[in-house]
Amino acid sequence: MKRFIMALVLAMAGGWQGVRGQVLDSPVTVPLFVEGKLYAADWESAWMSIEVLGATGTYAVATPWGPEAWHETSRGSFNLRPGKDYQVQVGLQYVGEFYMHLDTLPGYRVFLEDAEEPYYYDNAMYDENDWRMMKVRIEAVGEESRGHLGETGSLRPSRIVWHVSMGKLRSGRGAGAIELREETVSDAVNAGKLYYDTNSAEVEVIYSSGQLRQVWAADGLADIIDQTTYYEIKFYRNNQVGSLSGGVYLLSGSALNGTKLRGVFVDFIQIRFASKYIII
């Protein structure tokens, strides 16, 4: 008891600086943007709401009253701590089918049910009270691997979101990805809209005429070839990378794999590829 009293007296004699040093800073939060689209029954009191439980913010909502048609919700926003799991709750009434779109700031990714899925679609069968619960999480880019070198994500509807992985860093952490986030098809097939989403001293990024040209990470090099009406991203192993010439690395042999993008038609419901292939 005497030891405890003496320790308390010494702490008080030293002022409150030691106590303040134990106060944790407020956790950093990142906004999650939510919006949806619903197909409402004819002249029914249809509505849709999207809310993230346990997070502060404003929910997305639509309360259409009119003919059977598609209606959009307002755009909501919730503050999430990166790396923490939350529950997103979707409320529906007299809705036949619906979409939900989740988005966040550049440098972060959205995971829905542990998959990098910014879009969700389902049928609702016009039930009077229908509630859906799904796990959602935001992760900083580089916290997890985006896949193997050259592995692509799927192109998403509505806002055009797509990525292709740069594999891993020497530390084993993800080396990020080459990304595309655009609103229109014309921008999506413009190689100048591509960007590399990670800042690492291990990765060399080369630009040509102001646009991304090559990215070289631990697993290999990505070579972006702009053909004006389309572009290709080809991937090469390190032993295929030669010396610099004209500001870019010379490459030998056949590409490990690659993706070609052109002629994409997009609306809210579906995406069609006029040409997409993997080079083996």
C-alpha positions as CSV (number, residue, x, y, z in Angstrom):
1,M,0.0,0.0,0.0
2,K,2.9,2.4,0.9
3,R,4.5,1.7,-2.5
4,F,1.2,2.5,-4.3
5,I,0.8,5.8,-2.4
6,M,4.4,6.8,-3.1
7,A,4.0,6.1,-6.9
8,L,0.8,8.2,-6.9
9,V,2.5,11.1,-5.2
10,L,5.4,11.0,-7.6
11,A,3.1,11.0,-10.6
12,M,1.2,14.0,-9.3
13,A,4.4,15.8,-8.5
14,G,5.5,15.4,-12.1
15,G,2.3,17.1,-13.3
16,W,-0.3,15.8,-15.8
17,Q,2.0,15.3,-18.8
18,G,2.5,11.6,-18.0
19,V,-1.2,11.2,-17.8
20,R,-1.9,13.0,-21.1
21,G,0.7,10.7,-22.8
22,Q,-1.7,7.8,-22.1
23,V,-4.6,9.4,-24.0
24,L,-5.2,7.7,-27.3
25,D,-5.8,9.8,-30.4
26,S,-9.2,9.5,-32.1
27,P,-9.1,6.7,-34.6
28,V,-8.8,7.7,-38.2
29,T,-11.9,7.1,-40.3
30,V,-12.5,7.0,-44.0
31,P,-15.9,7.8,-45.7
32,L,-17.8,5.0,-47.3
33,F,-20.2,6.3,-50.0
34,V,-23.4,4.4,-50.5
35,E,-26.1,4.6,-53.1
36,G,-28.7,2.3,-54.7
37,K,-31.2,1.8,-57.5
38,L,-34.5,0.0,-57.1
39,Y,-37.3,-1.2,-59.4
40,A,-40.5,-0.2,-57.7
41,A,-44.0,-1.7,-58.1
42,D,-46.7,0.3,-59.9
43,W,-48.1,3.0,-57.6
44,E,-47.1,1.3,-54.4
45,S,-45.4,2.9,-51.3
46,A,-42.0,1.6,-52.3
47,W,-38.8,2.6,-50.5
48,M,-35.2,1.6,-50.1
49,S,-32.6,2.6,-47.5
50,I,-28.9,1.8,-47.0
51,E,-27.3,2.3,-43.6
52,V,-24.0,1.2,-42.0
53,L,-24.6,0.0,-38.5
54,G,-22.2,1.2,-35.8
55,A,-20.9,4.1,-38.0
56,T,-21.8,7.8,-38.1
57,G,-23.1,9.3,-41.3
58,T,-26.1,9.9,-43.5
59,Y,-28.0,7.0,-45.1
60,A,-29.1,6.6,-48.7
61,V,-32.8,6.6,-49.3
62,A,-35.5,6.6,-52.0
63,T,-39.2,6.8,-51.5
64,P,-40.6,6.9,-55.0
65,W,-44.4,7.1,-55.8
66,G,-45.2,6.7,-59.4
67,P,-45.3,4.2,-62.3
68,E,-43.4,0.9,-62.3
69,A,-39.8,2.0,-63.1
70,W,-36.2,2.2,-61.9
71,H,-35.5,4.9,-59.2
72,E,-32.3,6.0,-57.6
73,T,-31.6,6.7,-54.0
74,S,-29.8,9.7,-52.6
75,R,-26.1,9.4,-51.9
76,G,-25.2,8.6,-48.3
77,S,-21.9,8.6,-46.5
78,F,-20.6,6.8,-43.4
79,N,-17.3,7.1,-41.5
80,L,-15.5,3.7,-41.2
81,R,-12.3,2.7,-39.5
82,P,-10.1,0.9,-42.1
83,G,-9.7,-2.7,-41.3
84,K,-12.8,-3.0,-39.1
85,D,-15.8,-5.0,-40.1
86,Y,-19.2,-3.3,-40.1
87,Q,-22.7,-4.4,-41.1
88,V,-24.4,-2.6,-44.0
89,Q,-28.2,-2.9,-43.7
90,V,-30.5,-2.5,-46.8
91,G,-34.2,-1.9,-46.1
92,L,-36.7,-2.6,-48.9
93,Q,-40.5,-2.4,-49.4
94,Y,-42.4,-3.3,-52.6
95,V,-39.2,-3.5,-54.5
96,G,-38.8,-6.1,-57.4
97,E,-35.0,-5.9,-57.7
98,F,-32.2,-3.6,-56.6
99,Y,-28.6,-2.5,-56.9
100,M,-26.3,-1.2,-54.2
101,H,-23.0,0.7,-55.0
102,L,-20.3,1.2,-52.4
103,D,-17.3,3.5,-53.0
104,T,-14.6,5.2,-51.0
105,L,-11.6,7.5,-51.4
106,P,-8.6,6.8,-53.7
107,G,-6.0,4.8,-51.8
108,Y,-8.7,2.6,-50.2
109,R,-10.7,-0.4,-51.3
110,V,-14.2,-1.7,-50.3
111,F,-14.8,-5.3,-49.3
112,L,-18.3,-6.7,-49.2
113,E,-18.6,-10.1,-47.5
114,D,-14.7,-10.3,-47.7
115,A,-14.7,-9.9,-51.5
116,E,-13.6,-6.7,-53.3
117,E,-17.1,-6.0,-54.6
118,P,-18.3,-2.4,-54.9
119,Y,-21.6,-3.5,-56.5
120,Y,-24.4,-5.8,-55.2
121,Y,-27.5,-6.9,-57.1
122,D,-30.5,-9.1,-56.0
123,N,-34.2,-9.7,-56.4
124,A,-36.5,-8.6,-53.7
125,M,-39.9,-10.2,-54.8
126,Y,-41.9,-7.1,-53.8
127,D,-42.1,-8.0,-50.1
128,E,-43.6,-5.5,-47.7
129,N,-40.7,-5.5,-45.3
130,D,-37.4,-6.9,-46.5
131,W,-34.1,-6.4,-44.7
132,R,-30.7,-7.5,-45.9
133,M,-27.5,-7.5,-43.8
134,M,-24.0,-7.8,-45.3
135,K,-20.5,-7.4,-43.9
136,V,-18.5,-4.4,-45.2
137,R,-14.9,-3.3,-44.6
138,I,-12.5,-0.6,-46.0
139,E,-8.9,-1.5,-46.4
140,A,-5.9,0.8,-47.3
141,V,-4.3,-0.1,-50.7
142,G,-1.3,-2.4,-50.1
143,E,-2.7,-3.9,-46.8
144,E,-3.7,-7.0,-48.7
145,S,-2.5,-8.6,-51.9
146,R,-4.5,-7.7,-55.1
147,G,-3.6,-11.1,-56.5
148,H,-0.8,-12.6,-58.6
149,L,1.0,-10.5,-61.2
150,G,-1.3,-9.7,-64.1
151,E,-4.4,-11.0,-62.3
152,T,-7.4,-8.8,-63.1
153,G,-10.6,-7.8,-61.3
154,S,-13.8,-7.8,-63.2
155,L,-15.1,-4.6,-64.9
156,R,-18.0,-3.2,-62.9
157,P,-21.3,-1.7,-64.1
158,S,-22.4,1.9,-63.8
159,R,-19.2,3.6,-62.7
160,I,-16.4,1.8,-64.5
161,V,-14.0,0.3,-61.9
162,W,-11.3,-2.2,-62.8
163,H,-7.8,-3.2,-61.7
164,V,-5.0,-5.5,-62.6
165,S,-2.6,-6.7,-59.9
166,M,1.1,-6.0,-59.7
167,G,1.7,-9.0,-57.4
168,K,3.7,-8.6,-54.2
169,L,6.5,-6.6,-52.8
170,R,9.7,-8.3,-51.4
171,S,8.2,-8.0,-48.0
172,G,5.2,-10.2,-49.1
173,R,2.7,-7.4,-48.8
174,G,0.7,-6.4,-51.8
175,A,2.4,-4.3,-54.5
176,G,-0.9,-2.6,-55.4
177,A,-2.5,-2.5,-58.8
178,I,-2.9,-0.5,-62.0
179,E,-6.4,0.9,-61.7
180,L,-9.2,2.4,-63.8
181,R,-12.1,4.4,-62.3
182,E,-14.1,6.3,-64.8
183,E,-17.7,7.4,-65.6
184,T,-17.8,7.0,-69.4
185,V,-16.7,4.3,-71.9
186,S,-14.6,6.8,-73.9
187,D,-12.5,7.5,-70.8
188,A,-12.3,3.8,-69.9
189,V,-10.6,2.9,-73.2
190,N,-8.2,5.8,-72.9
191,A,-4.8,4.5,-71.6
192,G,-4.1,8.0,-70.2
193,K,-6.7,7.4,-67.5
194,L,-4.8,4.4,-66.0
195,Y,-3.0,5.0,-62.7
196,Y,-0.9,3.0,-60.3
197,D,-2.4,3.0,-56.8
198,T,0.5,2.4,-54.5
199,N,3.5,4.5,-53.4
200,S,6.4,2.2,-52.6
201,A,10.2,2.7,-52.9
202,E,10.4,-0.9,-54.2
203,V,8.3,-0.1,-57.3
204,E,9.6,1.9,-60.3
205,V,6.9,3.8,-62.2
206,I,7.6,5.2,-65.7
207,Y,5.5,7.8,-67.5
208,S,5.6,8.8,-71.1
209,S,3.9,11.9,-72.5
210,G,2.2,12.3,-69.1
211,Q,0.6,8.9,-69.0
212,L,1.5,5.6,-67.3
213,R,3.8,3.5,-69.4
214,Q,5.6,0.9,-67.3
215,V,5.4,-0.3,-63.7
216,W,8.2,-2.6,-62.3
217,A,7.6,-4.4,-59.0
218,A,9.2,-7.4,-57.3
219,D,7.2,-10.0,-59.3
220,G,7.7,-8.4,-62.7
221,L,7.0,-5.5,-65.1
222,A,3.8,-4.2,-66.6
223,D,4.1,-2.7,-70.1
224,I,1.2,-0.5,-71.2
225,I,0.9,-0.2,-75.0
226,D,-1.5,2.5,-76.2
227,Q,-3.0,1.8,-79.7
228,T,-5.2,4.9,-79.7
229,T,-8.5,3.0,-80.1
230,Y,-7.6,0.4,-77.5
231,Y,-4.7,-0.5,-75.2
232,E,-2.9,-3.5,-73.9
233,I,-1.2,-4.2,-70.6
234,K,1.3,-7.0,-70.8
235,F,3.3,-8.5,-68.0
236,Y,6.9,-9.8,-68.0
237,R,9.1,-11.6,-65.5
238,N,12.2,-9.8,-64.2
239,N,14.6,-11.9,-66.3
240,Q,12.8,-10.6,-69.4
241,V,13.6,-7.0,-68.5
242,G,16.6,-5.4,-70.2
243,S,18.2,-2.0,-70.2
244,L,16.5,1.4,-70.4
245,S,16.2,2.8,-73.9
246,G,14.3,6.0,-74.8
247,G,13.0,6.2,-71.2
248,V,11.4,2.7,-71.1
249,Y,12.8,-0.8,-70.4
250,L,13.5,-3.1,-73.3
251,L,11.6,-6.5,-73.1
252,S,12.4,-9.9,-74.5
253,G,10.4,-13.0,-75.1
254,S,6.6,-13.5,-74.9
255,A,4.6,-11.8,-72.3
256,L,3.6,-13.8,-69.2
257,N,0.0,-12.7,-69.6
258,G,-2.0,-9.5,-70.4
259,T,-5.3,-7.8,-71.0
260,K,-6.6,-5.9,-73.9
261,L,-9.4,-3.4,-73.5
262,R,-11.6,-1.9,-76.2
263,G,-15.1,-1.5,-77.5
264,V,-16.8,-1.8,-74.1
265,F,-20.6,-1.1,-73.8
266,V,-21.8,-0.3,-70.3
267,D,-25.1,0.5,-68.7
268,F,-26.4,0.0,-65.1
269,I,-27.3,-3.6,-65.7
270,Q,-24.8,-5.3,-67.9
271,I,-21.3,-5.1,-69.5
272,R,-20.3,-6.6,-72.8
273,F,-16.7,-7.1,-73.9
274,A,-16.0,-6.7,-77.6
275,S,-12.6,-8.1,-77.0
276,K,-10.8,-9.3,-73.9
277,Y,-8.1,-11.9,-73.7
278,I,-5.3,-13.4,-71.8
279,I,-2.0,-13.9,-73.5
280,I,-0.4,-17.2,-72.5
